[in-house]
Structures are given as structure tokens and as C-alpha cells.
Amino acid sequence: MTNWDQDAVDLTEPGFIKFARNSTGEFGFVAIRGWMDCRWTERDGRPFVEFSWEGHDEGDQVSGRGWAALAENGSLTGHLFIHLGDDSGFHAAPFEDRR
């Protein structure tokens, strides 16, 4: 994330963003946990999503919006906005299950 270093992003759990097939999703970073309402489309021929979200930050209710674009290598580039608060760009790589 552009606003926080990796140690901060992984403060309470490893930072993540996850999308579900039913146009929902969730994310977690620092002390924020959010649940998304997603709207899918394409930009430049690639999958693109815009979302609103609500969640909590250390027990306080928070909300916002964001977007993410899928690259050919499976990574995501996007931006997350916290209503009346910070915003940050992000880059996410696919999770590799190493079991």
C-alpha cells in the first residue's frame, strides 16, 4: 500500500483482498476489516471492479469506496478510500497456497 509499510499492513493479520463470485468481497489491513459490494466491468479489455465497502477499524464503524484492475499476470492494482479519512493505492499478488 502506498500509505502504509508492509509491517503496518500486516499488523493484525496478513493484509489481503478477496473477491467472491456473488459480487461481494472482503479485505483486511492494519486494523481495518471491510466487506465490499462490487460492480464488475472491463477497462482496456481487462477485468475492472469498483466497490463500496463498510467495516470496522479498531471497533469504530468505517466505510468507503475503491477500485481494482486485474493485470495479465494476475496481480491487482487499485485504490481504497476511507470515508472522511485516508486513502491509499495498493498492489496485490495472488495468494499461493503452500500446503
C-alpha positions as CSV (number, residue, x, y, z in Angstrom):
1,M,0.0,0.0,0.0
2,T,1.2,3.5,-0.7
3,N,0.3,5.0,2.7
4,W,1.5,2.2,5.0
5,D,4.6,0.0,5.0
6,Q,4.2,-3.8,5.0
7,D,4.6,-4.2,8.8
8,A,1.7,-1.8,9.3
9,V,-0.4,-3.5,6.6
10,D,0.1,-6.9,8.4
11,L,-0.4,-5.5,11.9
12,T,-3.4,-7.7,13.0
13,E,-3.2,-10.4,10.2
14,P,-1.6,-10.6,6.8
15,G,-3.1,-7.9,4.6
16,F,-5.5,-9.3,2.0
17,I,-8.3,-8.5,-0.5
18,K,-10.6,-11.2,-1.7
19,F,-13.4,-11.2,-4.2
20,A,-16.3,-13.6,-4.3
21,R,-18.4,-14.8,-7.3
22,N,-21.6,-13.2,-5.9
23,S,-20.3,-9.6,-6.3
24,T,-19.1,-9.3,-2.7
25,G,-15.7,-9.4,-1.2
26,E,-13.7,-8.6,1.9
27,F,-10.3,-7.1,2.8
28,G,-8.1,-6.6,5.9
29,F,-5.1,-4.4,6.6
30,V,-3.7,-2.6,9.6
31,A,-6.6,-2.7,12.0
32,I,-9.3,-2.3,9.3
33,R,-11.6,-5.1,8.2
34,G,-14.1,-4.3,5.3
35,W,-16.9,-6.0,3.4
36,M,-17.4,-5.0,-0.2
37,D,-20.3,-4.6,-2.6
38,C,-18.7,-5.0,-6.1
39,R,-19.6,-3.8,-9.6
40,W,-17.6,-5.5,-12.3
41,T,-16.8,-4.2,-15.8
42,E,-13.9,-4.0,-18.2
43,R,-11.3,-1.3,-18.9
44,D,-8.9,-1.6,-21.7
45,G,-10.1,-5.2,-22.2
46,R,-9.2,-6.2,-18.7
47,P,-11.4,-7.0,-15.7
48,F,-12.1,-4.0,-13.5
49,V,-14.1,-3.6,-10.3
50,E,-15.5,-0.6,-8.4
51,F,-16.8,-1.2,-4.9
52,S,-18.3,0.4,-1.9
53,W,-17.5,-1.1,1.5
54,E,-18.3,-0.9,5.2
55,G,-16.4,-2.4,8.1
56,H,-14.6,-1.5,11.3
57,D,-11.3,0.0,12.4
58,E,-10.4,-0.9,16.0
59,G,-14.1,-1.2,16.8
60,D,-15.2,2.0,15.1
61,Q,-17.6,1.7,12.1
62,V,-16.0,2.9,8.8
63,S,-16.9,2.9,5.2
64,G,-15.7,4.0,1.8
65,R,-15.1,3.1,-1.8
66,G,-12.4,1.8,-4.1
67,W,-11.5,0.2,-7.4
68,A,-9.1,-2.6,-8.6
69,A,-7.8,-3.6,-12.0
70,L,-6.6,-7.1,-12.9
71,A,-3.3,-7.3,-14.7
72,E,-2.3,-10.0,-17.2
73,N,0.0,-11.6,-14.5
74,G,-3.0,-12.0,-12.1
75,S,-1.9,-9.1,-9.8
76,L,-4.3,-6.3,-8.8
77,T,-3.6,-2.6,-8.8
78,G,-6.2,-0.4,-7.1
79,H,-7.1,2.4,-4.7
80,L,-9.0,2.3,-1.5
81,F,-10.8,5.3,0.0
82,I,-11.9,5.6,3.7
83,H,-14.9,8.0,4.0
84,L,-13.7,11.2,5.6
85,G,-10.3,9.6,6.2
86,D,-7.2,8.3,4.5
87,D,-6.8,6.8,1.0
88,S,-4.1,4.6,-0.4
89,G,-3.1,2.9,-3.6
90,F,-2.4,-0.8,-3.4
91,H,-0.8,-3.6,-5.3
92,A,-1.8,-7.2,-4.5
93,A,-0.3,-10.5,-5.8
94,P,-2.3,-13.7,-6.0
95,F,-2.3,-15.9,-2.9
96,E,-0.3,-19.1,-3.3
97,D,-1.5,-21.9,-1.0
98,R,1.7,-23.6,0.1
99,R,0.2,-26.6,1.9
